[in-house]
Amino acid sequence: MIQTKKRAVSTSESDKPVKKLKKALTTKPVDKPKVKTLKKDGVVKSSIGKPTAKFQKKTNIAGKPVEKVEKKPFVANTAESKKEYWNGLKAKQKELRQQRRQNKSKDLYELSISAKKIYEKLKRKNTEGKEELVQTLHELLGKQNAYAKIATSHDTARVIQCMIKNASEEIRDQIAASLMPTLVDLATSKYGHHCVTSLFKNGSKQLWARVVNAIIKDVLNLVNHTFSSAIVDTAYNEYATNEQRRFMRQTFYSELFKLDKDRTVHTMKDCWKTNAYMKTSVLSTVKAHLLQAANKKLTDNSLLHALLAEFLEEADTTERSEVIELYLPLLASISSTRDGTGAAIHCFMHSVVKDRRAALKAMKPYIEKLSIHEHGHRLVMCILNCYDDTVTLGKQVINPIMEQIETIVGSGEWGRKVVAWIFSPEDKDLLHPTQIELLNGYLEHSKKDKEIRRKEVLAAARESFCTQLENNPSFWLRGGHTALLTSAILKNFQGEELARLHRALAKVVCDPEWKVHENEINLDGSILSLETDKKPKENVKPTTTGTERKIKKIKKSPFEEEKAANREKQLATNPLISGIEHAGLHIALKKMIKQDQEKRQLGDEDVSQFGFAIVEELTVEQTAAWITQNRASFLLLLAFENSTEEVQQMLRKKLVPLKMELKAQKHTGAKLLAEKLKL
């Protein structure tokens, strides 16, 4: 046999290759010893070790076989597997935490620990001497200029917020001065942007101006970031002056205004008054910013709403259509401000039928919120007045409104306007003539006759309203404002449906236990004064100059502290009174009774009469109670005057036994009633 270092070749009958010896792992290279190998009976013998077979068991140093420890198979979703997984995860997190601490400056880490100990005392409501604690924290953090370094951490950011809240104006200004150089980084930080919010909440007007000026310098980047977009929005709405708002918008017009602002440029038009060639450049620049915001879904920003409203008025058809296509699915988002609602209406009116249908489908989940919003309700009313496909309109808009009609009506005057437009459009008792004129101006974008459309809209909501009122009639007579809406709705009902409504309302009116609050309460707890809706607010068409004012948003600003609604005190100053003696309800009930005669004069002799429903429902005891009250006596008088002879005879039979009691009353209503009946 020929011996070699790498392989031993045998001349025997077996031609199988000889297994290589494993190299020993050593730290230093050593000379390989010469190995002599012999093969006998299928076993390879080595001159430096014991015989090793191919399938020989492993042994330890003592020559004893090593026992294998069999691992249990991993079974998911068991107590042991979950425990094993979480233990491993916690170990990894601990290692990462320790590594971060090592990477972090040791002094800064110890500083944050000391600051948080003081913060634990400072944040308590019952802590005394908070100014001294703030002073101690300021000395601790201010000397090392650590405000900007620790403001982006989730724990130490709260320390700075608490300091800003409880600090004196002098210390607050010093903290702001430390944070101002890194304001952009803070505004885009997950935790640091709360520090900027705190500066707005607790700062003075001078501090607001400094923060807004810092935002203006980099507003293009801030408006397209998730965290800083809300800060820009609120700064533009609530804290910026008119001049600062103009400077914010100028940055989007052209790169020329990034560094140098022009006090003479108030709107987009002013950019090309002297230089006509700038129009194309400005429009293309603004368009690019609008498209970027739409792609990122960061459109709930009043600054962008103002730019969008200006762009849609000035752009040509081609450029406008591209922007409208992207913003149509986002109509609910941009309807949170006055300018945004005007832009949303413009987008809807100038879109094709297919896109309108898709826009309504996207809006459906937000119809309720839009209907009760100060600006969003204008978009809903515009759609109700102008959209021709009433089948789609019923599914996407009317049905969601009818499902939540009590919530919408009970939330305030804007919800009542939307419901009123469904059942009684162009009713000047509920809507201001300017708003009616504005809504009718959008009819140029509609093809169907408005009377046909309104009848179809009413038909889609009629049965649902009857069911809602029969289930809860007291809601529709809960106060003067809601009762006036109910009276306006009843104008357009006839036949058996009107009789159903009259019977349900008459049961509430004739209930001796019927009581309402003196001032109507909205579902959010706010109280309506009696003069609230005597003169409806005028809704002016939004213009580009409309941005020079305070804007209200559909969502609560994160900068507004939640005001605890003290409902108990409000109810104490708003006592319960008899519904029949309520001033606002009395006016609405008189309107309902007078409708009986008005409808008969239009040729409908068999029309249901509200006066008949009341007289039929009244018991002898309740009639005796009514004649002792002035307003209740006037209702009986109106029922007698506006009803048919049959109803008059029914009322006379109920009052004749009470002749002496009626004449004994000294109030005007009883005297006129006795005189009318000739008792």
Secondary structure, DSSP 8 states (H G I E B T S, - for coil): -B--SS--B--SS-------------SS--------EEEETTEEEETTS--B-TT---B-TTS-B----------TTSHHHHHHHHHHHHHHHHHHHHHHHHHS-HHHHHHHHHHHHHHHHHT-TT-S-HHHHHHHHHHHHHTTT-HHHHTTSTTHHHHHHHHHHHS-HHHHHHHHHHHGGGHHHHHTSTTTHHHHHHHHHH--HHHHHHHHHHHHHTHHHHTTSHHHHHHHHHIIIII--HHHHHHHHHHHH-GGGTTS--TT--SGGGGGSS-TTHHHHHHHHHHHHHHHHHHTT----HHHHHHHHHHHHHS-HHHHHHHHHHHGGGHHHHTTSHHHHHHHHHHHHTS-HHHHHHHHHHHGGGHHHHHTSTTHHHHHHHHHHH---HHHHIIIIIHHHHHTHHHHHHT-HHHHHHHHHHHSTT-TTTS-HHHHHHHHHGGGG--S-HHHHHHHHHHHHHHHHHHHHHH-GGGGGSSHHHHHHHHHHHTT--HHHHHHHHHHHHHHHT-TT-EEESS-B-TTS-B--TTTTTS--------GGGGSS----SS--TTS------HHHHHHTS-EEEGGG-HHHHHHHHHHHHHHHHHHHTT-TT---HHHHHHHH--HHHHHHHTTSHHHHHHHHHHHHHS-HHHHHHHHHHHGGGHHHHHH--SHHHHHHHHHHT-
